[in-house]
Amino acid sequence: MLDLSYYQLNGSLTFQDFRCLSKLKHLDLGDNHFKREILRSLGTLSALTSLKLDFNHMEGPLYDQDFASLRSLEVLNLHGNNFNGSLPKCLCGLKKLEELDLCWNSFEGTLPSCLYNLTSLQQLDLNGNQFRGNISSLIVDLTSLKYIDLSYNLFEGLSFSLFANHSKLESFQFRCDNKKAEIEMENSNWVPLFKLESLVISNCSLNKQSHQLMTFLFHQHSLRILDLSHNGLKGPFPDWLFRNNTRLKSAILNHNSFTGHFHLSLCLNSTYVIDVSNNQLNGKLQQNIGEILPNIRYLQLSDNSFTGSLPSSFGNMSLLDTLDVSLNNFSGEVPKDLFVGCSMLSNLVLSNNYFEGHLDWVPVFNLTELFIFKINHNQFSGAMPNELPNFVDITFSSFLDVSNNKMSGRIPTWICNLTDFGGILMQNNNFEGQIPCETISFELLDLSHNLLDGSLPLWSSTRLRHLHLEENNFSGSIPEPFLNMSELRTLDISDNKLSGSIPSAISKASNLGILLLGGNQLSGNISTQLCQLTNITLMDLSRNLFFGTIPRCLGHTLSFGIFEAQYEATAFIISFGDTGSSLYYLDVEISFVTKYRLSSYKNDILTYMSGLDLSCNNLTGEIPLELGQLQGILALNLSHNQLTGSIPKSFSNLTEVESLDLSHNRLSGEIPPQLIELTFLEVFSVAYNNLSGRTPDRKAQFGTFDASSYDGNPFLCGLPLEKNCTRRDDSPTPMHSSDVSDEKWYKVDQMVFFTSFSVTYIIFCLGVIAVLYINTHWRLRCYNLVEDCMYSCYFSVVITLRKLSVCLYN
């Protein structure tokens, strides 16, 4: 046997190197960098019975001459290369072949029909290719098969009854990318000859007609691994599956529609993985669940409708590593000694339930293996314990989440001592006081939506990527050391009471992609240092006291495009080999106003969101033409300022923009007709400005905007406004009488009317004064007239009052 695997020979072997090895039977060249030309050199090794070329990154198709002379092959392993095209028919001549591993290549097309000649084949692995068609006719004749993996291909499906005579079959795997592959496994008269040890069918269209669990599993008493996840199976929870298969080590049944109670009647000493998450199970957990599953390591019960409290017998699960009961209806207080016996517990997730009470039960202070602790979205109250948790083997994935509860008191000082930590989430509680840390050493910190006050901390960090302190009571200015964080991606300190200007040190946060400062009392000019943040995708400076002009450089340097992979949630997988795994996230979630509403963005959606909000300030001057260069921006809001000048025609270059708000300013001139080229625009407003002329043509997206988009501009005309544009406004040609007759007589421009009336009234008064000044006789007659009127009015009032007093006296 010649084993050259992992030697990193980089393809240096040639034909001459194999000339003297004609009797070699076993050759392992795995995990090197050979090119496919090495196959030509192997043609002389006719005695080979085992050939392994896995993980060499070979490319291109296979040809008949590549293996035609290797008739003695019993094992052929091409795992993890880049072979493509269809399979060569020369493989059909390898009649002694027992193991064929083609997984994770790019083979395509249908399988050669002559493969049924490989009657000695025991292991067939086609996982991770692009084979298509129906393989039923091949399967029938390969009765020596023990292991078969058809996962992640484009097969149409098959009927499992074809394996009725495969008495040696031990493992069958068929994982699908979608639910298009139909697998029919139900046959009421079928008693299979095989004794399966592993059955994996995931994310396929399983038993499309009945959606029922296969009854032939009644007879599979040797089953060790079962994965039927993501298949839409229905019916009551199959407790019989566990009674009939007491050797079952792993049962993955998540993402189906099983109903009823999760009840196990026998003690399952062999079972260490159970996942029934994302079903429709309900009721209370059995009180003796700890005795039923004494050796369980991974128990996933999330996203069902379980009720009641957690049974105290959980403490008997001494090997329990992961427990997830999130997204259920569990309630009540958690017993203090519930997890005392779970000394191996490393992942505890109680999120999204109705648990209540203080955290004096919290196991993180006794369990030395715990590195994930999530109790968010419950009703826990009181203060956080003051003792330092015994987090061990802390990794970048470790995190603590107590968010969205009713907790109060001060932030415990021990969070400052967690080094190399993944993240801490404590938002949406009632924590108060100041942040106690002088330094932090984790990736994500979210203390938003609390009652914290005082100044922002002076610490800096070389690891912090996402910092959320929004909606607290922080005051004072933004300290420069606070911005000295080179790895910072997200900074949200909006809706506090911060004042002063933006420090020039903001430019040091060169990786910053999200900057949210809205809803404070910040003032001064918008710093040009912001222009150095070339990775920005979201910037919110709204609802502050900024004045001056908008820096032109914002359009030159800010990308406002997709910043690749910057805001992907920190994720990690807890895995038990092929038996099961669970994916947990540290979500980066932000809120941003767009399309007149406050929306939340996280994960992949956040990656594609971009926007600039400068609204509700005291900004003056013209809108820089350079803002039209923000071609990747989705939302632009400059409303509620004192901007003047015209709307830049360059805004027609904002081809991706979905929301454009320029309302409540002092803009003038016409609305650029080129804006109709913005085909993704959903929200548009120029209301309450001094714009004039015609509204844009009712084409494309502008055909969907109503009059509210143009309100408060008295000199605008055209649809959707009621005011029609005259033909004089349309063209230099004179207006015909027929056009005048179309106008209603009471349609008068109010501004023109009041201006004309005022001027006429003033001229009249001045004319009267001038005449009286020049003509003495008229002036005397006017004085006498006024005097007569005064006496007449006086005597009329006196006589009337006297008569009224006499009447009252009598």
Protein Blocks (a to p, Z undefined) as FASTA:
>chain_A
ZZfehklnnopacfklmmmmmmbfbdcfehiabdfklmmmmmmmmmbcbdcfehklpgcj
ddfklmmmmmmbmbdcfehiabecjddfklmmmmmbmbdcfehiabecjddfklmmmmmb
mbdcfehiabecjfklmmmmmmmbfbdcfehiabfbdcfklmmmmmkbmbdcdddfblkb
ccdfbdfkbccfbdcfbdcdehiaehklnopacfklmmmmkbfbdcfehklpacjddfkl
mmmmmmbmbdcfehiabehjdddfbdcfkbcbdcfehiabecjddfklmmmmmmbfbdcf
ehiabehjddfklmmmmmbmbdcfehiabecjddfklmmmmmmbcbdcfehiabecjfkl
pmklmmmkbcbdcfehiabecjddfbdcfbehiafkbccdfehiabecjddfklmmmghi
fbdcfehiabecjdfbfbdcdfbdcfehiabecjddfbdcfkbmbdcfehiabecjddfk
lmmcfkbmbdcfehiabecjddfklmmmmmbmbdcfehiabecjddfklmmmmmbfbdcf
ehiabecjddfklmmmmnoiacehklgccdddddehjnbccdddddddddddeehiacdd
ehjllmmgccddfehiabecjddfklmmmmmbcbdcfehiabecjddfklmmmmmbcbdc
fehiabecjddfklmmmmkbmbdcfehiabecjddddehjllmpcfklmgoiakbgcjfb
fbdcdfklmpmcdcdfklmmmpcfklccfklmmmmmmmmmmmmmmmmmmmmmmmmmlmmm
mmmmmmmmmmmmmmmmmmmmmmmmmmmmZZ
